[in-house]
Amino acid sequence: MPFPQITHHGAVNGVTGSCHELHADAANSYLIDCGLFQGADTANGGRAGQGSLDIEFPLNTVRALIATHVHIDHVGRIPYLLAAGFKGPILCSEPSAKLLPIVLEDAFKLGVSRDQKKVERYIKLIEQRIIALPYNTWFTLQGSSEIICRVRLQRAGHILGSAYVEFDLQYPKTGEKKRVVFSGDLGAPHAPLLPAPKPPHRVDILVIESTYGDHNHEDRRTRRQRLEKVIEQALLDKGTVLIPAFSIGRTQELLYELEEIIHTKPSRAAAPVGARSLAKKILRRVTDETNWPELPIILDSPLASRFTAAYRELQPFWNQEAIKRVQSGRRPLGFEQLITVDSHGDHLRMVQYLARTARPAIVIAGNGMCSSGRIVNYLKAMLGDSRHNVLFVGYQAAGTPGRAIQSYGPAGGYVDIDGERIDIKAGIDSIGGYSAHADHEGLVKFVTGMRQRPSHIRIVHGESKAKQALAARLAAIYQDKQQPLQLEIPQ
């Protein structure tokens, strides 16, 4: 059997459960991500999914796990990987090394145990396994007379710490060399906080995501203006704007953009908050008209609050625009109107208060696809009330409540949440330009921007239509240039 070989254990039939195995030779392989499945997505054999998270592939040759970034659909099955007997290191970028224990602590509490001593032992084990790699620096994974394997991480621009993975494989006995790249999730230009990804110089084999392989985003450079316009229109209904968002990445980008909107608006003095109740905090900032400097921005997610604090500590990895804002004295992720809700009791009181009074406010809560988390309670309380609005700013996977609300809500349909059928009367809107994923053109440019383009491309992490569209475009480009291409869409 010729090497290298690639096996896909997830993100084949959809966009979640990312897990790919690079077989460098018969005795050595490396995992790239090991994520949770969400919605209708399953593993390649159709067995592992939301209800079955066991690792179903052998680990005897797996020497290391490389995490492209810390979203749960890329790292959420790590507890099950360790339970299955994986003994190797976990490699990731320096920012991801700080964020990963937070993600895995939450995943462990949700899926394994909430016993604090067990949690602490588990996180200590994770931290001992992590090897933090600087960007653009080669790290040797394997060196012998049979094979030399090096790995390098490059900025992917998706979330803080995200990376695409370059493998440099050398086979001393034959003199053969192969450069294999796994894209992970690629970001797009003009994203808040993060620099855009730059394609690698040379690739032989490319495994590339295709989340938006059939779609181009709205103009990302004008998205802040669109966000402002959509929110102001929604607030005319005199209710709350709910924004489902994952705890890491999207939440911080939204806070960054909302701070910029507030910064550009005329302000007037407000009384100090003191030790008032959450309801009174809101009341003091609400007027009959949309007044951005007094509009409460409610972050209802303890996990998102922890990530936001970590983001603030990782400012050296922000882009230059964001760093300049901080240097000018602004607090892009900790501005005055931001109200954080931590305890479950405060969360329930906030839901009841906003549902009952319909006071204008913006609520950011997880998770981003409405399949779990605190956003579910808001939706159950508010979807049936036309005064409220839901604004989607991220991808909604097939089979998730978010996809159902996004698809059927504008036509006055319904959604089933926790076994309860809810008629959707709230306003539903979407802003595509806020996706943290590269769009069709961005994915194509990632490939065409390489000095030496890959002769072998495998397209994963997308729904069938998206994968087919990206494949057709790449095939046409290669044919036009009369370049050889082995193009695969794994099934």
DRENLUMFI-486626 format. One record per residue (C-alpha): x, y, z; residue number from 1; residue in three letters. Coordinates in steps of 0.1 Angstrom, whole numbers, plus 2048, in hexadecimal, padded with zeros to 3 digits. Layout:
<rs>
R, X, Y, Z, num, residu
R, X, Y, Z, NUM, ALA
...
</rs>
This chain:
<rs>
R, X, Y, Z, num, residu
R, 800, 800, 800, 1, MET
R, 80F, 822, 7F7, 2, PRO
R, 812, 83C, 812, 3, PHE
R, 807, 855, 81E, 4, PRO
R, 7E2, 84A, 821, 5, GLN
R, 7C6, 85D, 831, 6, ILE
R, 7A8, 850, 843, 7, THR
R, 78A, 866, 84D, 8, HIS
R, 778, 85E, 86E, 9, HIS
R, 761, 87D, 86D, 10, GLY
R, 757, 89D, 85B, 11, ALA
R, 750, 887, 83C, 12, VAL
R, 72A, 887, 83A, 13, ASN
R, 727, 8AA, 849, 14, GLY
R, 739, 8C6, 85A, 15, VAL
R, 73E, 8B8, 87E, 16, THR
R, 752, 89C, 88E, 17, GLY
R, 772, 8A6, 87D, 18, SER
R, 78C, 88A, 881, 19, CYS
R, 7A5, 87F, 866, 20, HIS
R, 7C2, 867, 868, 21, GLU
R, 7E2, 86B, 854, 22, LEU
R, 7F4, 849, 850, 23, HIS
R, 818, 852, 84A, 24, ALA
R, 821, 82E, 847, 25, ASP
R, 814, 80D, 854, 26, ALA
R, 821, 813, 877, 27, ALA
R, 81B, 838, 87C, 28, ASN
R, 7FC, 84E, 879, 29, SER
R, 7F0, 86F, 886, 30, TYR
R, 7CD, 87C, 88E, 31, LEU
R, 7C2, 89E, 883, 32, ILE
R, 7A6, 8A9, 89A, 33, ASP
R, 78D, 893, 8AD, 34, CYS
R, 76C, 8A5, 8B0, 35, GLY
R, 749, 8A0, 8BA, 36, LEU
R, 72D, 89A, 8A2, 37, PHE
R, 70F, 8B2, 8A2, 38, GLN
R, 6ED, 8B1, 892, 39, GLY
R, 6E8, 895, 878, 40, ALA
R, 70E, 890, 872, 41, ASP
R, 71D, 86E, 878, 42, THR
R, 73F, 85D, 874, 43, ALA
R, 749, 84C, 853, 44, ASN
R, 739, 82B, 85C, 45, GLY
R, 719, 83C, 868, 46, GLY
R, 71D, 82F, 88B, 47, ARG
R, 72E, 84A, 8A0, 48, ALA
R, 719, 869, 8A4, 49, GLY
R, 708, 87D, 8BF, 50, GLN
R, 6FC, 85E, 8D0, 51, GLY
R, 71B, 848, 8CD, 52, SER
R, 73D, 859, 8D3, 53, LEU
R, 754, 83B, 8D7, 54, ASP
R, 774, 83B, 8C2, 55, ILE
R, 76E, 820, 8A8, 56, GLU
R, 790, 81F, 897, 57, PHE
R, 7B0, 80E, 8A3, 58, PRO
R, 7CA, 824, 8B5, 59, LEU
R, 7E8, 80D, 8B5, 60, ASN
R, 7FA, 822, 89A, 61, THR
R, 7EE, 845, 8A5, 62, VAL
R, 80C, 858, 8B2, 63, ARG
R, 7FE, 87B, 8B7, 64, ALA
R, 7DE, 890, 8B5, 65, LEU
R, 7E0, 8B2, 8A4, 66, ILE
R, 7C3, 8CA, 8AD, 67, ALA
R, 7BD, 8E4, 892, 68, THR
R, 7A8, 8F9, 8AA, 69, HIS
R, 793, 8F5, 8C9, 70, VAL
R, 76F, 8F5, 8BC, 71, HIS
R, 75C, 8D7, 8CB, 72, ILE
R, 756, 8C7, 8A9, 73, ASP
R, 77C, 8C4, 8A5, 74, HIS
R, 787, 8BB, 8C9, 75, VAL
R, 768, 8AF, 8DC, 76, GLY
R, 76F, 88A, 8D9, 77, ARG
R, 791, 88D, 8E9, 78, ILE
R, 784, 87F, 90A, 79, PRO
R, 778, 860, 8F8, 80, TYR
R, 799, 85E, 8E5, 81, LEU
R, 7AC, 85D, 906, 82, LEU
R, 794, 844, 914, 83, ALA
R, 79A, 82E, 8F6, 84, ALA
R, 7BF, 82C, 8FF, 85, GLY
R, 7D0, 848, 8EB, 86, PHE
R, 7F1, 850, 8FC, 87, LYS
R, 801, 869, 8E5, 88, GLY
R, 805, 88F, 8E7, 89, PRO
R, 7EC, 8A9, 8DC, 90, ILE
R, 7FB, 8C3, 8C6, 91, LEU
R, 7EB, 8E5, 8C0, 92, CYS
R, 7F4, 90A, 8BC, 93, SER
R, 7FE, 91F, 8DA, 94, GLU
R, 7DC, 931, 8DD, 95, PRO
R, 7CA, 90F, 8D9, 96, SER
R, 7DF, 901, 8F6, 97, ALA
R, 7D0, 91B, 90D, 98, LYS
R, 7AC, 916, 900, 99, LEU
R, 7AB, 8F0, 8FC, 100, LEU
R, 7AA, 8E8, 921, 101, PRO
R, 78C, 8FF, 925, 102, ILE
R, 779, 8ED, 908, 103, VAL
R, 782, 8CA, 914, 104, LEU
R, 779, 8D2, 938, 105, GLU
R, 756, 8DC, 92C, 106, ASP
R, 754, 8BD, 915, 107, ALA
R, 75E, 8A6, 932, 108, PHE
R, 744, 8B5, 949, 109, LYS
R, 729, 8B1, 92F, 110, LEU
R, 732, 88E, 923, 111, GLY
R, 745, 87C, 93E, 112, VAL
R, 743, 88A, 962, 113, SER
R, 73D, 8AA, 976, 114, ARG
R, 751, 89C, 994, 115, ASP
R, 76A, 8B8, 99A, 116, GLN
R, 787, 8A1, 9A4, 117, LYS
R, 782, 88D, 984, 118, LYS
R, 781, 8AD, 96F, 119, VAL
R, 7A1, 8BA, 97F, 120, GLU
R, 7B3, 899, 979, 121, ARG
R, 7A7, 898, 955, 122, TYR
R, 7B1, 8BC, 94D, 123, ILE
R, 7D4, 8B6, 95D, 124, LYS
R, 7D8, 898, 946, 125, LEU
R, 7CE, 8AD, 928, 126, ILE
R, 7E6, 8C9, 931, 127, GLU
R, 802, 8AF, 934, 128, GLN
R, 7FB, 8A2, 912, 129, ARG
R, 7F9, 8C4, 900, 130, ILE
R, 817, 8D0, 8EC, 131, ILE
R, 813, 8F4, 8E1, 132, ALA
R, 822, 8FC, 8C0, 133, LEU
R, 82B, 91F, 8B4, 134, PRO
R, 81D, 927, 891, 135, TYR
R, 833, 922, 873, 136, ASN
R, 84C, 90B, 886, 137, THR
R, 854, 8E7, 87C, 138, TRP
R, 851, 8CC, 897, 139, PHE
R, 85E, 8A9, 892, 140, THR
R, 845, 88E, 89B, 141, LEU
R, 858, 870, 88E, 142, GLN
R, 87C, 86A, 884, 143, GLY
R, 88A, 848, 879, 144, SER
R, 89A, 837, 85C, 145, SER
R, 877, 82F, 84F, 146, GLU
R, 866, 851, 852, 147, ILE
R, 86B, 875, 85D, 148, ILE
R, 84B, 887, 865, 149, CYS
R, 84A, 8AC, 86D, 150, ARG
R, 82B, 8C2, 874, 151, VAL
R, 826, 8E7, 872, 152, ARG
R, 808, 8FD, 87B, 153, LEU
R, 7FE, 91C, 867, 154, GLN
R, 7E3, 935, 870, 155, ARG
R, 7C1, 92B, 862, 156, ALA
R, 7AE, 94B, 86C, 157, GLY
R, 78F, 938, 878, 158, HIS
R, 790, 93E, 89E, 159, ILE
R, 7AC, 948, 8B5, 160, LEU
R, 7C7, 92D, 8B4, 161, GLY
R, 7B9, 91C, 895, 162, SER
R, 7D2, 90C, 87D, 163, ALA
R, 7D6, 8F8, 85E, 164, TYR
R, 7EE, 8DB, 861, 165, VAL
R, 80C, 8D5, 84A, 166, GLU
R, 81C, 8B2, 84B, 167, PHE
R, 83F, 8AE, 83C, 168, ASP
R, 844, 889, 836, 169, LEU
R, 866, 87B, 82B, 170, GLN
R, 86E, 856, 823, 171, TYR
R, 894, 853, 825, 172, PRO
R, 896, 831, 815, 173, LYS
R, 884, 83C, 7F5, 174, THR
R, 88C, 861, 7F6, 175, GLY
R, 867, 869, 7F2, 176, GLU
R, 859, 888, 801, 177, LYS
R, 834, 892, 806, 178, LYS
R, 825, 8B2, 813, 179, ARG
R, 801, 8AC, 821, 180, VAL
R, 7EB, 8C8, 82D, 181, VAL
R, 7CB, 8C6, 842, 182, PHE
R, 7B8, 8E7, 840, 183, SER
R, 7A4, 8E4, 860, 184, GLY
R, 78A, 900, 85F, 185, ASP
R, 797, 91D, 84A, 186, LEU
R, 78D, 940, 852, 187, GLY
R, 785, 95D, 83B, 188, ALA
R, 794, 980, 835, 189, PRO
R, 787, 99E, 849, 190, HIS
R, 77F, 98A, 868, 191, ALA
R, 77F, 99C, 889, 192, PRO
R, 79E, 996, 89F, 193, LEU
R, 7B0, 97E, 888, 194, LEU
R, 7C7, 981, 86A, 195, PRO
R, 7BC, 96F, 84B, 196, ALA
R, 7CC, 94D, 842, 197, PRO
R, 7E7, 94B, 828, 198, LYS
R, 7EA, 92B, 813, 199, PRO
R, 809, 914, 816, 200, PRO
R, 824, 916, 7FB, 201, HIS
R, 824, 8F2, 7F1, 202, ARG
R, 80C, 8D5, 7F6, 203, VAL
R, 80A, 8B2, 7E7, 204, ASP
R, 7EB, 8A6, 7F8, 205, ILE
R, 7D0, 8BE, 805, 206, LEU
R, 7B3, 8B5, 81C, 207, VAL
R, 79C, 8D3, 81B, 208, ILE
R, 77C, 8DD, 82C, 209, GLU
R, 75D, 8E7, 817, 210, SER
R, 744, 8F5, 830, 211, THR
R, 73B, 912, 818, 212, TYR
R, 748, 901, 7F9, 213, GLY
R, 729, 90B, 7E6, 214, ASP
R, 723, 92E, 7F4, 215, HIS
R, 734, 950, 7F5, 216, ASN
R, 72F, 965, 814, 217, HIS
R, 720, 987, 814, 218, GLU
R, 739, 9A3, 813, 219, ASP
R, 74D, 99F, 833, 220, ARG
R, 75A, 9C2, 833, 221, ARG
R, 737, 9D1, 838, 222, THR
R, 72A, 9B7, 851, 223, ARG
R, 72C, 9CE, 86F, 224, ARG
R, 715, 9E6, 85E, 225, GLN
R, 6FD, 9CA, 855, 226, ARG
R, 6FF, 9BD, 879, 227, LEU
R, 6F6, 9DF, 886, 228, GLU
R, 6D9, 9E3, 86D, 229, LYS
R, 6CB, 9C0, 874, 230, VAL
R, 6CC, 9C5, 89A, 231, ILE
R, 6BC, 9E8, 898, 232, GLU
R, 6A0, 9DA, 882, 233, GLN
R, 69A, 9BD, 89A, 234, ALA
R, 699, 9D4, 8B8, 235, LEU
R, 67D, 9E8, 8A8, 236, LEU
R, 668, 9CA, 8B3, 237, ASP
R, 66F, 9D5, 8D7, 238, LYS
R, 67D, 9B3, 8E0, 239, GLY
R, 69E, 9A0, 8E5, 240, THR
R, 6B6, 996, 8C9, 241, VAL
R, 6C3, 973, 8CF, 242, LEU
R, 6E4, 96A, 8BF, 243, ILE
R, 6ED, 945, 8C1, 244, PRO
R, 713, 943, 8C1, 245, ALA
R, 72D, 929, 8CA, 246, PHE
R, 741, 932, 8E9, 247, SER
R, 762, 936, 8D7, 248, ILE
R, 769, 94A, 8B8, 249, GLY
R, 747, 958, 8AE, 250, ARG
R, 73E, 966, 8D0, 251, THR
R, 75F, 97A, 8D2, 252, GLN
R, 75B, 987, 8AE, 253, GLU
R, 738, 993, 8B6, 254, LEU
R, 743, 9A5, 8D5, 255, LEU
R, 75F, 9B5, 8C2, 256, TYR
R, 746, 9C1, 8A7, 257, GLU
R, 72C, 9CD, 8C0, 258, LEU
R, 746, 9E1, 8D3, 259, GLU
R, 74F, 9F2, 8B2, 260, GLU
R, 72B, 9FB, 8AC, 261, ILE
R, 727, A09, 8CF, 262, ILE
R, 748, A1C, 8CC, 263, HIS
R, 73B, A2F, 8AD, 264, THR
R, 71A, A39, 8BD, 265, LYS
R, 715, A58, 8D2, 266, PRO
R, 715, A50, 8F7, 267, SER
R, 705, A5F, 916, 268, ARG
R, 70E, A5B, 93A, 269, ALA
R, 6FD, A3E, 94D, 270, ALA
R, 6FA, A38, 972, 271, ALA
R, 713, A1F, 981, 272, PRO
R, 706, 9FB, 982, 273, VAL
R, 70E, 9F3, 9A6, 274, GLY
R, 701, 9D2, 9B4, 275, ALA
R, 6DF, 9D3, 9A3, 276, ARG
R, 6CD, 9B5, 996, 277, SER
R, 6D1, 9AA, 972, 278, LEU
R, 6AF, 9B7, 969, 279, ALA
R, 6B7, 9DA, 978, 280, LYS
R, 6D8, 9DA, 965, 281, LYS
R, 6C4, 9D6, 945, 282, ILE
R, 6A9, 9EE, 94E, 283, LEU
R, 6C2, A0A, 954, 284, ARG
R, 6D0, A06, 931, 285, ARG
R, 6B0, A03, 91D, 286, VAL
R, 69D, A1F, 90C, 287, THR
R, 67F, A1F, 8F5, 288, ASP
R, 696, A23, 8D7, 289, GLU
R, 6B5, A10, 8CC, 290, THR
R, 6D0, A21, 8E0, 291, ASN
R, 6F0, A0D, 8DA, 292, TRP
R, 705, A1D, 8F6, 293, PRO
R, 6EA, A11, 90F, 294, GLU
R, 6DF, 9F0, 8FE, 295, LEU
R, 6E8, 9D2, 914, 296, PRO
R, 6FE, 9B8, 903, 297, ILE
R, 6F8, 998, 917, 298, ILE
R, 711, 97C, 915, 299, LEU
R, 6FF, 95E, 924, 300, ASP
R, 719, 943, 923, 301, SER
R, 733, 93B, 93F, 302, PRO
R, 748, 929, 926, 303, LEU
R, 748, 946, 90D, 304, ALA
R, 751, 95D, 92A, 305, SER
R, 770, 947, 932, 306, ARG
R, 77A, 946, 90D, 307, PHE
R, 775, 96C, 90A, 308, THR
R, 78D, 971, 928, 309, ALA
R, 7A6, 95A, 917, 310, ALA
R, 7A3, 96D, 8F7, 311, TYR
R, 7AB, 98D, 909, 312, ARG
R, 7CB, 97C, 917, 313, GLU
R, 7D5, 971, 8F4, 314, LEU
R, 7D6, 994, 8E5, 315, GLN
R, 7F8, 98E, 8D4, 316, PRO
R, 7E7, 976, 8BC, 317, PHE
R, 7CC, 990, 8B2, 318, TRP
R, 7CF, 9A3, 891, 319, ASN
R, 7DE, 9C6, 891, 320, GLN
R, 7BD, 9D8, 88F, 321, GLU
R, 7B1, 9C7, 8AF, 322, ALA
R, 7D2, 9CE, 8C1, 323, ILE
R, 7D0, 9F3, 8B8, 324, LYS
R, 7AD, 9F5, 8C7, 325, ARG
R, 7BA, 9E8, 8E8, 326, VAL
R, 7D8, 9FF, 8E7, 327, GLN
R, 7C0, A1D, 8E2, 328, SER
R, 7B0, A14, 903, 329, GLY
R, 791, A02, 8F7, 330, ARG
R, 785, 9E0, 904, 331, ARG
R, 778, 9CD, 8E6, 332, PRO
R, 76F, 9AE, 8FA, 333, LEU
R, 766, 9BE, 91B, 334, GLY
R, 753, 9DE, 915, 335, PHE
R, 73C, 9F0, 92E, 336, GLU
R, 71A, 9E3, 920, 337, GLN
R, 724, 9BF, 921, 338, LEU
R, 711, 9AB, 93B, 339, ILE
R, 71D, 987, 942, 340, THR
R, 705, 96D, 950, 341, VAL
R, 717, 951, 962, 342, ASP
R, 701, 93D, 97A, 343, SER
R, 6E5, 927, 96E, 344, HIS
R, 6CD, 93A, 985, 345, GLY
R, 6D6, 95B, 976, 346, ASP
R, 6D1, 94C, 954, 347, HIS
R, 6AE, 940, 95B, 348, LEU
R, 6A5, 962, 96A, 349, ARG
R, 6B3, 974, 94C, 350, MET
R, 69E, 95E, 934, 351, VAL
R, 67E, 963, 948, 352, GLN
R, 684, 989, 94B, 353, TYR
R, 68B, 98F, 926, 354, LEU
R, 66F, 978, 91B, 355, ALA
R, 656, 989, 932, 356, ARG
R, 660, 9AE, 92D, 357, THR
R, 66E, 9AC, 909, 358, ALA
R, 687, 9C7, 913, 359, ARG
R, 69E, 9CF, 8F6, 360, PRO
R, 6BF, 9BC, 8FA, 361, ALA
R, 6D8, 9A7, 8E7, 362, ILE
R, 6DE, 984, 8F4, 363, VAL
R, 6FC, 96F, 8E9, 364, ILE
R, 6F9, 94B, 8F5, 365, ALA
R, 705, 929, 8EA, 366, GLY
R, 705, 913, 8D9, 367, ASN
R, 707, 920, 8B6, 368, GLY
R, 6F0, 906, 8A6, 369, MET
R, 6D6, 907, 8C2, 370, CYS
R, 6DA, 8E2, 8C9, 371, SER
R, 6E3, 8E7, 8EE, 372, SER
R, 6EE, 901, 907, 373, GLY
R, 6DD, 920, 915, 374, ARG
R, 6D0, 92D, 8F4, 375, ILE
R, 6B7, 910, 8F5, 376, VAL
R, 6A5, 920, 913, 377, ASN
R, 6A3, 941, 902, 378, TYR
R, 695, 932, 8E2, 379, LEU
R, 67A, 91E, 8F5, 380, LYS
R, 670, 93E, 907, 381, ALA
R, 671, 956, 8EA, 382, MET
R, 66D, 945, 8C8, 383, LEU
R, 647, 947, 8CC, 384, GLY
R, 647, 96D, 8D2, 385, ASP
R, 648, 984, 8B3, 386, SER
R, 659, 99F, 8C8, 387, ARG
R, 67A, 98C, 8C8, 388, HIS
R, 693, 984, 8AD, 389, ASN
R, 6AD, 969, 8A6, 390, VAL
R, 6CC, 973, 893, 391, LEU
R, 6E2, 957, 885, 392, PHE
R, 706, 960, 87D, 393, VAL
R, 715, 93D, 878, 394, GLY
R, 710, 91D, 865, 395, TYR
R, 6F3, 907, 86F, 396, GLN
R, 6F9, 8E2, 869, 397, ALA
R, 6DE, 8CB, 85B, 398, ALA
R, 6CA, 8BB, 877, 399, GLY
R, 6CF, 8D6, 891, 400, THR
R, 6B3, 8EC, 89F, 401, PRO
R, 6C6, 90A, 892, 402, GLY
R, 6C3, 8FE, 86E, 403, ARG
R, 69E, 8F7, 874, 404, ALA
R, 698, 91A, 882, 405, ILE
R, 6AC, 92B, 867, 406, GLN
R, 69A, 917, 84B, 407, SER
R, 676, 917, 858, 408, TYR
R, 674, 935, 86E, 409, GLY
R, 671, 950, 854, 410, PRO
R, 652, 93E, 845, 411, ALA
R, 642, 93B, 867, 412, GLY
R, 64A, 917, 86D, 413, GLY
R, 652, 904, 88C, 414, TYR
R, 670, 8F3, 89D, 415, VAL
R, 672, 8D6, 8B6, 416, ASP
R, 688, 8DE, 8D4, 417, ILE
R, 68C, 8C5, 8F1, 418, ASP
R, 66D, 8B3, 8E4, 419, GLY
R, 658, 8D2, 8E4, 420, GLU
R, 64A, 8E0, 8C4, 421, ARG
R, 64D, 906, 8C2, 422, ILE
R, 63C, 91C, 8A8, 423, ASP
R, 655, 935, 89C, 424, ILE
R, 647, 958, 89F, 425, LYS
R, 668, 96A, 8A7, 426, ALA
R, 67A, 97B, 88A, 427, GLY
R, 696, 967, 87A, 428, ILE
R, 6B4, 976, 868, 429, ASP
R, 6D6, 96B, 85D, 430, SER
R, 6F7, 97D, 855, 431, ILE
R, 70D, 966, 840, 432, GLY
R, 72B, 97D, 841, 433, GLY
R, 732, 973, 865, 434, TYR
R, 73B, 950, 85E, 435, SER
R, 75D, 947, 86B, 436, ALA
R, 762, 92F, 84D, 437, HIS
R, 771, 938, 82C, 438, ALA
R, 757, 939, 810, 439, ASP
R, 759, 92A, 7ED, 440, HIS
R, 771, 944, 7E0, 441, GLU
R, 786, 943, 7FF, 442, GLY
R, 78A, 91D, 7FD, 443, LEU
R, 793, 91F, 7D8, 444, VAL
R, 7AD, 93B, 7DF, 445, LYS
R, 7BD, 926, 7FA, 446, PHE
R, 7C4, 90C, 7DF, 447, VAL
R, 7CD, 923, 7C2, 448, THR
R, 7E3, 939, 7D9, 449, GLY
R, 7FC, 91D, 7DE, 450, MET
R, 81D, 91F, 7CA, 451, ARG
R, 81C, 8F9, 7C4, 452, GLN
R, 7F8, 8ED, 7C4, 453, ARG
R, 7EE, 8CB, 7D1, 454, PRO
R, 7EA, 8AF, 7B7, 455, SER
R, 7D3, 89C, 7CF, 456, HIS
R, 7B5, 8AE, 7E1, 457, ILE
R, 79C, 89D, 7F9, 458, ARG
R, 77D, 8B2, 801, 459, ILE
R, 76D, 8AD, 823, 460, VAL
R, 75A, 8C0, 83E, 461, HIS
R, 73C, 8CB, 829, 462, GLY
R, 71A, 8C1, 81E, 463, GLU
R, 718, 8AF, 7FD, 464, SER
R, 70E, 8CD, 7E8, 465, LYS
R, 72A, 8E2, 7F6, 466, ALA
R, 744, 8C7, 7F0, 467, LYS
R, 738, 8C1, 7CC, 468, GLN
R, 739, 8E7, 7C4, 469, ALA
R, 75C, 8EB, 7D1, 470, LEU
R, 768, 8CC, 7BF, 471, ALA
R, 759, 8D8, 79E, 472, ALA
R, 76A, 8FA, 7A1, 473, ARG
R, 78C, 8EC, 7AA, 474, LEU
R, 78A, 8D2, 78E, 475, ALA
R, 782, 8ED, 775, 476, ALA
R, 7A0, 902, 781, 477, ILE
R, 7B8, 8E5, 77E, 478, TYR
R, 7AB, 8DB, 75C, 479, GLN
R, 7AE, 8FF, 74F, 480, ASP
R, 7D3, 8FF, 75B, 481, LYS
R, 7D8, 8DC, 74E, 482, GLN
R, 7E4, 8D1, 770, 483, GLN
R, 7DF, 8AD, 77C, 484, PRO
R, 7C7, 8A9, 799, 485, LEU
R, 7BB, 88B, 7AD, 486, GLN
R, 79B, 898, 7BD, 487, LEU
R, 788, 884, 7D7, 488, GLU
R, 769, 889, 7EC, 489, ILE
R, 76B, 86D, 806, 490, PRO
R, 74B, 85B, 80E, 491, GLN
</rs>
